[in-house]
Amino acid sequence: MKRGIAVFASAAALMGIFYFSAGKWAIHHSTVALADILRDDRDVTVEVSVRRDREMEAIAEMIELPVVILSHGNTVKHTEYSFLTNTFAARGYLVVSIQHDLSTDDPMVTKAGEEYVGRRSQYNRGIANILFTIDALKKVYPNADYRHLTLVGHSNGGDISMYFAKLHPELVKKVVTLDNLRVPFVTDGRVKILSFRSKDPQFKADPGVVPDDETCAKAGIQVVRTEFQHNDLSDRGSDQVKGFIGSTVDDFLNDLGEDDSPFNMPRPSKPHPTIDQLAASVPDR
């Protein structure tokens, strides 16, 4: 009996080690430098993150990877959202974080009175980056689901995500925004939306961007109002901020029935051995 308990404890310890490694060390991060020849060889650098076991299963054509497209905020780099990247990658997503802005781009200028205060050209550029990146990744990760995207974006990147969902609803399943300020939410209920709102007096959403409570309830939109500052909704924020956002995203995905934690491994072809069987296989000392 003691031997069986010892084996069970060892198995539990191994699962704990696996969970830790799968959540942190077993995520494969790679940087891919692309050039869009249709836009004068525009540089499009992306960071691709995926759990190694899921990557191998996709290569073996055992599964199709769900896809997250992550868009950064203005003046924030695409690599400054590792807490979100790891949250989605640990659940089995192929996470693609795109650098939308280049040092050679014209500065973003606010034009009061114009649609989206004059930001539409930046949104269109971001959408072009996303579509180009998807086409390029299909060659590297052909066994990924590019037809039901999850779009994640902070600030200007959140507006790019929401604008993409407006223009290409047939390609979008979920949108997660962190304080997008200009583009009104999609409210037809076809896209599941989670939005974090800061409590930052310098960053206020334009009128009509965030729907009222009744519209949110009808459309299945979840709005989370926080005490956080706008620029803290990235790796620049505290562990408390990042932990809260990560756990809320987990709950959002769980509510949608998407539970692909590292423990949720493919079912083996034969049943697991029992504790007594494991114990019997260990020689007496």
N, C-alpha and C positions, 0 to 999 in steps of 0.2 A: 504493500500500500504506500509506504514511504517512497519507494522507488517510483511508483506511478505519479505521486505528487511532485516529485523532483523533476520528472520528465515534463509534466504539465507546466511547471514553473519555468523550465528552460525554454519550452516552446513559446510561452507568453513573453519571455524576455527577448527571444529572437524576433517575435512580431513587433515588439516595441522598438527594437533596433531598426527593423525594416521600415516601420512607419516614419521614424526620424530621418532615415536616409532617403526614403522616397519623397518626403516633404521638402528636403533641403538639398542633399548631395546628389540624388539620382535624377535631377532635372538637367537635361542637356540644353545648354545655352550656346547659340552660335550667331555670329554676325555675318550678314550677307550684304555685299555692296552691289547694287544694281544700277543700270543706266538705261533710261528710257529714250530710245532713239527717235521716237515720235515727238519728243519734246526737247530737241537739241541735246540729247544725251544727258538729260537731267539726272543728277545723282539721287538715288533713293536707297538709303541705308536702312536695313531692318535688323532687329534682333529677334531670332526665332527661339522659342523655349518650349520644350516638350519633355514629358516624363520618359525616361529611357525604355522602360518596359512597354509603354504604349507605342513608342516609336518603332520598336522591334516588331510588335504585333501588326502595326500598319504596313511595315515593309513586307511582312510575311502575308499580307492581304487577309489577315484575320479580323481586322476591325477597320472602321472608317473614323478618323479623328475629327471631333468637333473643333471648330476654328474660332478663335478670338482675334479681333483686330483692335489693337490699342493705339489711341491717338493722343499725343501729349498736348499740354497747354502751351500758351505763348511764353517764350523765354525759358521753358523747361525742356530738358532733353528727353528723347524717347526712352532712354535707359533709366530714368528716374522714377520708375513705377515698379520696382522689383517686387514689392510686397503684393501687388495685384497680379503681376506676372506669375509669381510662385503660387498664389492662391488658385488661379485657374489651371496652371500646368500640373499642379499636384492632383487635380481632379481629372486629369486625362485629356485636357485641351491642348491643341497646337496653338500657342500664343505668338502672335506676330505684332511686334511693336515697331511702328514706322516713324522715321524722322521726316517730318513734313517740311520744316523750315530750313533754309540754307542761308549762310551768311551773305550770299549774293542776292537774296530776295529783297524786294523793296520793303521798307518798314510798314508794319500794319498801322493804318491810320483810321481813327474813328471819324465818321462823317455823319453827324446828327441829321436826322430827317430822311436818310437813305435806308433802303431795305437792309436789315441786319447791320445797321450803321456802317455800311460800305464794306462789309467783310465777305461778300459773296465770292469774290475772286479767290480768296484764301480757301473758302470751303470747296469751291470747284477744283482747286489745285489738290486739296486733300483727297477728294473723291477720285481724282485721276491717279493719285499715288496708290490708293487702296486697290483700284481695279487693276492697275499695272502690276502691283505686288502679287495679287491673287493669281494672275496669269503666269507670272514667273514661278511662283511656288508650286503650281500644278505640275511642273516638270520635276520638282524635287520631292514633293509629297503628294503624289497622285491619289493616294488613298486617304483623302481628307474631305470633309463636307463643306464645300465652299458655297452651298446653296442655302444654308441655314446659319448665317453668321451671327456671332455675338459681338456687338460693337461696344467698346469701352473707351471713354474719353474724358479728359479733364479740361474744364474751361473751354478754350477755343477748340480743343480736340473733342470735347463733348458736343459742341455745336456741329463740328464736321460729322460726328457719328449720327446725330439726329437728322442732319440734312441728308446724309446718305440714306437713312431709313425712309425719309420722305420720297426720295427719288427712286430708290430701288427696294421697295417693300417686299418684293418677291425673293430677295436674297437675305433678308434679315429676320432673325428669330427673337433676339433679345438686344436691349440697349441698356448699358449702365453708364450714367453720367455723373461726374463730380463737378457740380457748380457750372454747368453750361449756362450762358447768360443771354444769348441772342436768338437762337432758333427755337420756335415753339415746339412743344412735345407733339409727337404723333399720338392722336387720341382715338383712333378708330378701333382699338382693341386687338389689332392683328399682331402687334409687336409688344412683348412683355418688357416693361420699363422699370428700372430701379434708379432713383436719382438722389444723390446726397447734396444737401444744400448747406453752405457755410453760413456763419453769422458774422460776416465781415462787412462793415459799413462802406468800404471802398469798392466792393464788388456786389452790385445789386442786379438781379435779373431784370431785363426789359419787361415792360407790361405785356401780359399775354403769353409769356414763355412757359411759366409753370401753371398748369391748369388748377382750377379750384378743386376743393375736396370732393364735390359731387361728381365732377368729370373724371377725376382720378379713380374713384370707386367704380364707376361704370366701365372705364377702360382698363381696369386692372393695373393701374400705375401706382407704384409705391414710392412715395416721397419721404425721405428721411432728413429731418431738420436737425442740424447739429450746432454745437457751440464752437466749432472749429473755424480757423481762418482759411481763406481761399487758397493761399499758397501752401498750406500744410496738407492739402489733399494729394500728396505725392510722397516720395521718399524723404522729402525735407521735413515732413511732419514727425511728431513724436511717436514712440512705440504705441502709446495709448490710442492715438488717432488711427494709425495703420492697423492695429489689432481690431479696433471697432469696425472699421470698413471691411476688413477681411472676413470677420465673423458674420457681418450682415450680408455680405455677398454669398457666403456659404449658406446662410439661412434662405436667401432668395432662391438659390439653385436647388436646395432641398425641397422647398415649397413647390418647385416646378417638377419635382420627381427626378432630378438629375443628381444622383448620389454615386459618384465615381471616385470614392476615396481610395488611397493606396491599399486598403484592406479588401476592396471590392475586386478581387482578382478573378480571371476567367475560371469557370467551373472545370475541375479536372475530369478526365475521362473515366476514372474509377473513384469510388468513395474514399474520403479521408479515413485513415486508420483511427481506431478508438484509442483512448488513453491507455487501456489495458494492453492493447496490441503494441503501442509504442513502448510501454514498460517492459513487455516480454521480449522486445528486441534488444534491450540493453543488457549486456552480460553482467552477472553478479560480480561484485568487487570483494 
